Amino acid sequence: MSTGHTAHLPYPSHPPHLPNPPAPAHPDIRLIVTDMDGTLLDADGRIPRGLWPLLDELRRRDVVFSPASGRQYATLAHLFAGADDGMVHIAENGAFVVRDGRELSSDVLDPAVSARVVESVRDLVDGGVDAGVVVCGKRSAYTERGDRAFLTEVDKYYRAHRLVDDATAVDDEIVKVAVFTFGPAERTTAPALAAFADTLRVVVSSEHWIDLMNPAADKGAAVRRLQRHLGIGPAQTMAFGDYLNDLGMLDAADWSYAMANAHPDVIRRARHLAPAHSDDGVIRTIRTVLGI
């Protein structure tokens, strides 16, 4: 999630229906976009050490590097602090895009709509579902649930978050509402939140998280806007992903890669297969394809 949220699923590393990736052609790549959890980050959830020298080389070649995640902007900015000159942060699953501290695009939610989502999650909790809601603003994330088990999960993806009495009344521009459940999201919260699909983009972003956003918000839409901003197209774009919220982003890139550990639907959708995130798949693939 990738809400930037990792789903460690035992998918096959070499699906039989996909051929081996083509020999490196050293294409004219101008933009590299990668999901974080389950994609760029290693098995321990850390940025691989080999990324830092690679970023220097990409910058030298005028290639824009962009982490694309369900995580908030504050979290991405912290992870890449000191190495993000010229980097584009695609945060909140594409709903908030920032470069060098300047907003490039955002898709905000009507506060009344986000409030209805919060109220629906409250009803689920009252009905016995072990879940919590995170209202994601541009400045901070907000939650009403304050127990340690829940906040431990929130801390992973939202560096800036506040405990509030009423998450329907926060003073911020809301870009996403994320719902965490300690059970499988597809069987617990997803059916109850499906009713919002008529007015919101509802994405199962990992085994435990569901994201609800403006219908225009999507990693793919964010990448296409960024392409227009940079004056490039899909043929000059490389993208990496592992989960369902990465599908639109992969569609926006001719050089689209599913990780070997990816959800089967992602593997079917991508044009190429990269080694697993635990094998530095993103870094190895970039170096091979670009001849670094």
Backbone hydrogen bonds in HBPLUS format (Angstrom, degrees):
<---DONOR---> <-ACCEPTOR-->    atom                        ^
c    i                          cat <-CA-CA->   ^        H-A-AA   ^      H-
h    n   atom  resd res      DA  || num        DHA   H-A  angle D-A-AA Bond
n    s   type  num  typ     dist DA aas  dist angle  dist       angle   num
A0011-TYR N   A0009-LEU O   2.89 MM   2  5.74 138.6  2.06 104.2  93.1     1
A0018-LEU N   A0015-PRO O   3.34 MM   3  6.01 168.9  2.35 120.2 123.4     2
A0029-ILE N   A0027-PRO O   2.98 MM   2  5.67 129.0  2.25 106.5  91.5     3
A0030-ARG N   A0236-GLN O   2.80 MM 206  5.33 163.6  1.83 138.5 141.9     4
A0064-VAL N   A0030-ARG O   2.83 MM  34  6.09 160.9  1.86 150.8 144.2     5
A0031-LEU N   A0236-GLN O   3.16 MM 205  6.45 153.0  2.24 163.6 164.5     6
A0238-MET N   A0031-LEU O   2.91 MM 207  6.30 159.8  1.95 157.9 164.7     7
A0032-ILE N   A0064-VAL O   2.85 MM  32  6.24 161.2  1.89 169.3 174.1     8
A0066-SER N   A0032-ILE O   2.80 MM  34  6.07 150.0  1.89 167.3 170.7     9
A0033-VAL N   A0238-MET O   2.82 MM 205  6.22 164.8  1.84 160.5 164.3    10
A0240-PHE N   A0033-VAL O   2.97 MM 207  6.48 141.9  2.11 147.9 159.7    11
A0034-THR N   A0066-SER O   3.02 MM  32  6.44 155.7  2.08 151.2 156.7    12
A0068-ALA N   A0034-THR O   2.75 MM  34  5.60 165.9  1.77 139.9 140.9    13
A0035-ASP N   A0240-PHE O   3.08 MM 205  6.14 159.9  2.12 145.3 151.2    14
A0039-THR N   A0036-MET O   3.02 MM   3  5.26 158.6  2.07 127.9 128.4    15
A0040-LEU N   A0036-MET O   2.94 MM   4  4.83 121.1  2.30 118.8 135.5    16
A0041-LEU N   A0036-MET O   3.06 MM   5  5.60 162.5  2.09 132.7 138.3    17
A0042-ASP N   A0046-ARG O   2.79 MM   4  5.38 162.8  1.82 152.8 154.3    18
A0045-GLY N   A0042-ASP O   2.88 MM   3  5.19 163.1  1.91 118.4 120.6    19
A0051-LEU N   A0048-PRO O   3.03 MM   3  5.75 168.3  2.04 121.5 125.3    20
A0055-LEU N   A0051-LEU O   2.83 MM   4  6.09 148.9  1.92 157.8 166.3    21
A0056-ASP N   A0052-TRP O   3.38 MM   4  6.72 152.4  2.46 144.5 150.7    22
A0057-GLU N   A0053-PRO O   3.19 MM   4  6.51 154.5  2.26 144.4 150.6    23
A0058-LEU N   A0054-LEU O   2.87 MM   4  6.15 158.5  1.92 154.7 160.9    24
A0059-ARG N   A0055-LEU O   2.93 MM   4  6.07 159.2  1.98 147.4 153.0    25
A0060-ARG N   A0056-ASP O   3.01 MM   4  6.24 149.6  2.10 140.8 149.3    26
A0061-ARG N   A0057-GLU O   3.04 MM   4  6.30 138.5  2.22 140.0 150.9    27
A0061-ARG N   A0058-LEU O   3.07 MM   3  5.02 125.1  2.39  92.6 107.0    28
A0063-VAL N   A0058-LEU O   2.87 MM   5  5.05 173.4  1.88 149.6 148.6    29
A0062-ASP N   A0059-ARG O   3.09 MM   3  4.96 161.4  2.13 102.5 107.3    30
A0088-VAL N   A0065-PHE O   3.32 MM  23  6.61 158.4  2.37 145.0 151.1    31
A0090-ILE N   A0067-PRO O   2.95 MM  23  6.07 163.8  1.97 165.6 166.2    32
A0069-SER N   A0090-ILE O   2.87 MM  21  6.32 159.0  1.92 169.8 174.0    33
A0093-ASN N   A0069-SER O   2.74 MM  24  5.29 166.4  1.75 127.3 129.4    34
A0092-GLU N   A0071-ARG O   2.85 MM  21  5.42 173.4  1.85 146.4 148.7    35
A0072-GLN N   A0157-TYR O   3.42 MM  85  6.75 163.7  2.45 166.5 167.4    36
A0076-LEU N   A0072-GLN O   3.17 MM   4  6.56 162.7  2.20 153.4 157.8    37
A0077-ALA N   A0073-TYR O   2.83 MM   4  6.01 170.6  1.84 164.5 167.0    38
A0078-HIS N   A0074-ALA O   3.12 MM   4  6.19 147.7  2.23 135.3 143.3    39
A0079-LEU N   A0075-THR O   2.99 MM   4  6.25 159.7  2.03 150.7 156.0    40
A0080-PHE N   A0076-LEU O   3.08 MM   4  6.30 152.8  2.16 153.6 159.6    41
A0081-ALA N   A0078-HIS O   3.32 MM   3  5.02 168.8  2.33 102.3 104.5    42
A0083-ALA N   A0080-PHE O   2.91 MM   3  5.47 160.2  1.95 142.3 144.4    43
A0087-MET N   A0084-ASP O   2.99 MM   3  4.85 157.6  2.04 112.4 118.6    44
A0089-HIS N   A0098-VAL O   2.77 MM   9  5.23 166.3  1.79 168.9 165.3    45
A0098-VAL N   A0089-HIS O   2.99 MM   9  5.23 159.1  2.04 143.0 148.7    46
A0091-ALA N   A0096-PHE O   2.82 MM   5  5.20 152.1  1.90 163.7 162.9    47
A0094-GLY N   A0091-ALA O   2.91 MM   3  5.50 135.5  2.11 115.0 126.7    48
A0096-PHE N   A0091-ALA O   3.31 MM   5  5.20 157.9  2.37 140.1 134.8    49
A0095-ALA N   A0092-GLU O   3.14 MM   3  5.28 166.5  2.16 109.5 113.6    50
A0107-ASP N   A0095-ALA O   2.88 MM  12  4.98 146.2  2.00 140.6 141.3    51
A0097-VAL N   A0105-SER O   2.90 MM   8  5.23 171.2  1.91 158.5 156.5    52
A0104-LEU N   A0097-VAL O   2.76 MM   7  5.45 170.0  1.77 145.5 148.9    53
A0105-SER N   A0097-VAL O   3.40 MM   8  5.23 160.6  2.44 131.7 133.0    54
A0099-ARG N   A0102-ARG O   2.88 MM   3  5.25 165.6  1.90 148.0 148.0    55
A0102-ARG N   A0099-ARG O   2.87 MM   3  5.25 164.3  1.89 117.8 122.7    56
A0109-LEU N   A0174-ILE O   2.67 MM  65  5.47 157.7  1.72 157.8 161.6    57
A0113-VAL N   A0110-ASP O   2.85 MM   3  5.27 127.5  2.13 110.6 124.6    58
A0114-SER N   A0110-ASP O   3.10 MM   4  6.52 161.0  2.14 159.1 164.3    59
A0115-ALA N   A0111-PRO O   2.94 MM   4  6.04 148.9  2.04 141.4 150.3    60
A0116-ARG N   A0112-ALA O   3.17 MM   4  6.40 145.3  2.30 135.4 143.2    61
A0116-ARG N   A0113-VAL O   3.08 MM   3  5.19 120.8  2.44  97.1 111.4    62
A0117-VAL N   A0113-VAL O   3.21 MM   4  6.63 149.3  2.31 147.6 155.7    63
A0118-VAL N   A0114-SER O   3.06 MM   4  6.38 162.4  2.09 150.5 154.7    64
A0119-GLU N   A0115-ALA O   2.92 MM   4  6.19 160.2  1.96 150.6 155.9    65
A0120-SER N   A0116-ARG O   2.99 MM   4  6.18 147.4  2.10 140.5 149.0    66
A0120-SER N   A0117-VAL O   3.09 MM   3  5.06 117.9  2.50  93.9 109.3    67
A0121-VAL N   A0117-VAL O   3.00 MM   4  6.34 153.4  2.07 152.7 159.7    68
A0122-ARG N   A0118-VAL O   2.95 MM   4  6.26 154.2  2.01 149.2 157.0    69
A0123-ASP N   A0119-GLU O   3.07 MM   4  6.35 151.7  2.15 142.4 149.2    70
A0124-LEU N   A0120-SER O   3.02 MM   4  6.37 151.2  2.11 143.0 150.8    71
A0125-VAL N   A0121-VAL O   2.92 MM   4  6.21 162.9  1.95 156.1 159.6    72
A0126-ASP N   A0122-ARG O   2.90 MM   4  6.15 158.6  1.94 150.0 156.2    73
A0127-GLY N   A0123-ASP O   2.95 MM   4  6.17 131.5  2.19 137.1 150.3    74
A0127-GLY N   A0124-LEU O   2.98 MM   3  4.96 128.0  2.26  93.0 107.9    75
A0129-VAL N   A0124-LEU O   3.05 MM   5  5.49 166.3  2.07 143.1 138.8    76
A0128-GLY N   A0125-VAL O   2.98 MM   3  5.15 162.8  2.01 109.0 113.1    77
A0131-ALA N   A0129-VAL O   3.06 MM   2  5.70 121.4  2.42 108.9  92.8    78
A0182-PHE N   A0130-ASP O   3.04 MM  52  5.94 164.4  2.07 173.8 178.6    79
A0132-GLY N   A0180-PHE O   2.83 MM  48  5.34 148.2  1.93 151.5 158.9    80
A0180-PHE N   A0132-GLY O   2.87 MM  48  5.34 161.5  1.91 162.0 166.4    81
A0134-VAL N   A0178-ALA O   2.71 MM  44  5.02 158.9  1.75 159.6 163.3    82
A0178-ALA N   A0134-VAL O   2.83 MM  44  5.02 164.7  1.85 155.4 155.5    83
A0135-VAL N   A0142-TYR O   2.81 MM   7  5.04 163.7  1.84 157.4 156.1    84
A0142-TYR N   A0135-VAL O   2.78 MM   7  5.04 147.1  1.88 140.2 151.4    85
A0136-CYS N   A0176-LYS O   2.79 MM  40  5.07 162.3  1.82 161.6 162.5    86
A0175-VAL N   A0136-CYS O   2.83 MM  39  5.88 163.4  1.85 165.3 169.2    87
A0137-GLY N   A0140-SER O   2.75 MM   3  5.17 145.8  1.86 149.2 157.4    88
A0138-LYS N   A0173-GLU O   2.99 MM  35  5.81 133.3  2.22 148.7 162.5    89
A0141-ALA N   A0160-ALA O   2.86 MM  19  6.14 146.8  1.97 134.0 144.8    90
A0162-ARG N   A0141-ALA O   2.79 MM  21  6.25 146.6  1.90 145.8 154.4    91
A0143-THR N   A0162-ARG O   2.99 MM  19  6.42 155.7  2.05 162.0 167.7    92
A0164-VAL N   A0143-THR O   2.95 MM  21  5.99 159.9  2.00 145.1 151.3    93
A0151-LEU N   A0147-ASP O   3.03 MM   4  6.24 172.0  2.04 159.5 162.1    94
A0152-THR N   A0148-ARG O   2.88 MM   4  5.92 142.5  2.02 147.5 155.8    95
A0153-GLU N   A0150-PHE O   3.01 MM   3  5.39 126.1  2.31 105.6 118.3    96
A0154-VAL N   A0150-PHE O   3.08 MM   4  6.45 155.3  2.14 147.1 154.8    97
A0155-ASP N   A0151-LEU O   2.80 MM   4  5.88 158.9  1.84 148.0 152.8    98
A0156-LYS N   A0153-GLU O   3.31 MM   3  5.53 138.1  2.49 100.0 110.2    99
A0157-TYR N   A0154-VAL O   3.10 MM   3  5.78 146.0  2.22 118.1 125.7   100
A0158-TYR N   A0154-VAL O   2.92 MM   4  5.80 149.3  2.02 163.0 172.5   101
A0169-ALA N   A0166-ASP O   3.24 MM   3  5.82 167.0  2.26 117.2 119.7   102
A0177-VAL N   A0212-LEU O   2.93 MM  35  5.20 156.5  1.98 150.6 157.7   103
A0212-LEU N   A0177-VAL O   2.85 MM  35  5.20 156.7  1.91 150.3 158.2   104
A0179-VAL N   A0210-ILE O   2.79 MM  31  5.20 163.3  1.82 156.6 162.3   105
A0210-ILE N   A0179-VAL O   2.96 MM  31  5.20 147.4  2.07 142.0 152.2   106
A0181-THR N   A0208-HIS O   2.98 MM  27  5.34 153.0  2.05 149.8 158.2   107
A0187-ARG N   A0184-PRO O   3.08 MM   3  5.62 147.1  2.20 112.6 121.7   108
A0188-THR N   A0184-PRO O   3.02 MM   4  6.12 136.3  2.21 149.7 162.9   109
A0185-ALA N   A0207-GLU O   2.80 MM  22  5.81 172.0  1.81 158.0 159.3   110
A0190-ALA N   A0185-ALA O   2.87 MM   5  5.74 165.4  1.89 164.1 161.8   111
A0193-LEU N   A0189-THR O   3.00 MM   4  6.18 144.3  2.13 154.5 165.6   112
A0193-LEU N   A0190-ALA O   3.14 MM   3  5.15 125.5  2.45  97.7 111.7   113
A0194-ALA N   A0190-ALA O   2.97 MM   4  5.94 117.2  2.38 147.8 162.9   114
A0196-PHE N   A0193-LEU O   3.02 MM   3  5.77 160.8  2.06 121.0 126.3   115
A0197-ALA N   A0194-ALA O   2.96 MM   3  5.42 164.3  1.98 117.0 122.2   116
A0199-THR N   A0196-PHE O   3.00 MM   3  5.66 150.4  2.09 118.0 125.7   117
A0200-LEU N   A0196-PHE O   2.78 MM   4  5.67 145.5  1.90 161.0 171.2   118
A0201-ARG N   A0213-MET O   2.87 MM  12  5.10 163.7  1.89 142.6 146.4   119
A0213-MET N   A0201-ARG O   2.92 MM  12  5.10 155.7  1.98 140.6 148.6   120
A0203-VAL N   A0211-ASP O   2.84 MM   8  5.16 168.2  1.86 156.6 160.7   121
A0211-ASP N   A0203-VAL O   2.80 MM   8  5.16 163.8  1.83 155.2 158.2   122
A0205-SER N   A0209-TRP O   3.10 MM   4  5.64 133.0  2.33 127.8 140.0   123
A0217-ALA N   A0214-ASN O   2.85 MM   3  5.28 157.7  1.90 118.9 126.4   124
A0222-ALA N   A0218-ASP O   2.96 MM   4  6.21 158.7  2.00 153.4 159.4   125
A0223-VAL N   A0219-LYS O   2.92 MM   4  6.16 153.2  2.00 146.2 153.3   126
A0224-ARG N   A0220-GLY O   2.98 MM   4  6.26 158.0  2.03 150.0 155.7   127
A0225-ARG N   A0221-ALA O   3.03 MM   4  6.26 156.1  2.09 147.1 153.2   128
A0226-LEU N   A0222-ALA O   2.96 MM   4  6.16 155.4  2.02 144.3 151.6   129
A0227-GLN N   A0223-VAL O   2.80 MM   4  6.07 151.4  1.88 149.1 157.3   130
A0228-ARG N   A0224-ARG O   3.07 MM   4  6.35 158.0  2.12 144.8 149.7   131
A0229-HIS N   A0225-ARG O   2.93 MM   4  6.22 154.7  1.99 146.5 154.3   132
A0230-LEU N   A0226-LEU O   2.89 MM   4  6.13 148.2  1.99 149.1 157.2   133
A0231-GLY N   A0227-GLN O   2.80 MM   4  5.84 120.4  2.16 139.8 156.0   134
A0232-ILE N   A0227-GLN O   2.98 MM   5  5.09 163.8  2.00 142.2 145.4   135
A0231-GLY N   A0228-ARG O   3.23 MM   3  4.93 139.4  2.40  90.4 101.9   136
A0236-GLN N   A0233-GLY O   3.06 MM   3  5.63 155.8  2.13 116.1 123.3   137
A0237-THR N   A0234-PRO O   3.03 MM   3  4.97 160.9  2.07 113.4 113.3   138
A0254-ASP N   A0234-PRO O   2.98 MM  20  5.16 171.8  1.99 117.7 117.9   139
A0255-TRP N   A0237-THR O   3.28 MM  18  6.17 155.9  2.34 172.6 166.3   140
A0239-ALA N   A0255-TRP O   2.92 MM  16  6.34 154.8  1.98 145.7 149.6   141
A0257-TYR N   A0239-ALA O   2.79 MM  18  6.06 154.6  1.85 157.3 166.1   142
A0241-GLY N   A0257-TYR O   3.09 MM  16  6.58 148.8  2.19 161.9 171.2   143
A0259-MET N   A0241-GLY O   3.13 MM  18  6.26 150.8  2.21 157.5 161.7   144
A0263-HIS N   A0242-ASP O   2.90 MM  21  6.02 165.3  1.93 161.4 159.8   145
A0246-ASP N   A0243-TYR O   2.84 MM   3  5.58 158.3  1.89 126.1 131.2   146
A0247-LEU N   A0244-LEU O   3.31 MM   3  5.62 171.5  2.32 112.6 115.2   147
A0250-LEU N   A0246-ASP O   3.04 MM   4  6.32 156.0  2.10 156.9 163.9   148
A0251-ASP N   A0247-LEU O   3.01 MM   4  6.30 151.5  2.10 150.0 158.1   149
A0252-ALA N   A0249-MET O   3.12 MM   3  5.23 139.7  2.29  98.1 109.4   150
A0253-ALA N   A0250-LEU O   3.20 MM   3  5.48 167.5  2.22 112.1 115.1   151
A0272-HIS N   A0256-SER O   2.94 MM  16  6.06 140.8  2.10 153.1 165.0   152
A0258-ALA N   A0272-HIS O   3.02 MM  14  6.42 162.5  2.05 152.6 151.2   153
A0274-ALA N   A0258-ALA O   2.82 MM  16  5.97 168.1  1.84 156.7 158.3   154
A0262-ALA N   A0259-MET O   2.90 MM   3  5.06 159.5  1.95 119.4 119.8   155
A0260-ALA N   A0274-ALA O   2.88 MM  14  5.86 118.6  2.26 143.5 157.7   156
A0266-VAL N   A0263-HIS O   2.91 MM   3  5.32 129.9  2.17 111.1 124.7   157
A0267-ILE N   A0263-HIS O   3.12 MM   4  6.50 156.7  2.17 155.1 162.3   158
A0268-ARG N   A0264-PRO O   3.00 MM   4  6.25 153.7  2.07 147.2 154.1   159
A0269-ARG N   A0265-ASP O   3.16 MM   4  6.24 139.9  2.33 132.7 142.5   160
A0269-ARG N   A0266-VAL O   3.13 MM   3  5.07 123.8  2.46  93.2 107.6   161
A0270-ALA N   A0266-VAL O   3.02 MM   4  6.15 157.3  2.07 158.4 161.9   162
A0279-ASP N   A0276-ALA O   2.86 MM   3  5.22 156.7  1.92 111.0 118.9   163
A0281-GLY N   A0276-ALA O   3.17 MM   5  5.23 142.3  2.32 135.7 139.0   164
A0280-ASP N   A0277-HIS O   3.32 MM   3  5.28 148.3  2.43 113.4 109.5   165
A0284-ARG N   A0280-ASP O   2.94 MM   4  6.04 171.9  1.95 165.5 168.2   166
A0285-THR N   A0281-GLY O   3.03 MM   4  5.97 156.9  2.09 139.9 146.4   167
A0286-ILE N   A0282-VAL O   2.99 MM   4  6.18 166.5  2.01 155.2 158.7   168
A0287-ARG N   A0283-ILE O   3.06 MM   4  6.22 168.2  2.07 152.8 156.0   169
A0288-THR N   A0284-ARG O   3.03 MM   4  6.18 154.4  2.10 143.6 150.8   170
A0289-VAL N   A0285-THR O   2.86 MM   4  6.00 178.6  1.86 162.2 162.3   171
A0290-LEU N   A0286-ILE O   2.95 MM   4  5.85 162.1  1.98 148.7 154.3   172
A0291-GLY N   A0287-ARG O   2.98 MM   4  5.56 113.9  2.43 127.6 140.2   173
A0292-ILE N   A0287-ARG O   2.84 MM   5  4.60 147.4  1.95 133.3 141.4   174
A0291-GLY N   A0288-THR O   3.31 MM   3  5.14 146.8  2.42  93.8 103.3   175
